[in-house]
Amino acid sequence: MADPDRPGRKGVGGIRHPAMRPLWRRIAVTGACFGWAGLEAFWGNPGWFWLFTAIGAYTVYEFFLTFDPRDFGDTDGE
């Protein structure tokens, strides 16, 4: 059930899904984004490099800087 004191924290595109609650998964997703950005830089694709760097930066922000376990809870209303 949504908390009326915390509006707008539902999430964008499922990034606040309960599956993302464990720390190891958040680290793996963030590492995959930055790892892929590194590959794109190595391959000489600046557009894709910046896209995956931006996605990685967003995951750092969502998963580590503003992380609140209540935002990643079950969404079935319990």
Sequence and secondary structure as in RCSB ss.txt:
>XXXX:A:sequence
MADPDRPGRKGVGGIRHPAMRPLWRRIAVTGACFGWAGLEAFWGNPGWFWLFTAIGAYTVYEFFLTFDPRDFGDT
DGE
>XXXX:A:secstr
   TTSTT S STTTT GGG SHHHHHHHHHHHHHHHHHHHHHT HHHHHHHHHHHHHHHIIIIIS  GGGGS S
S  
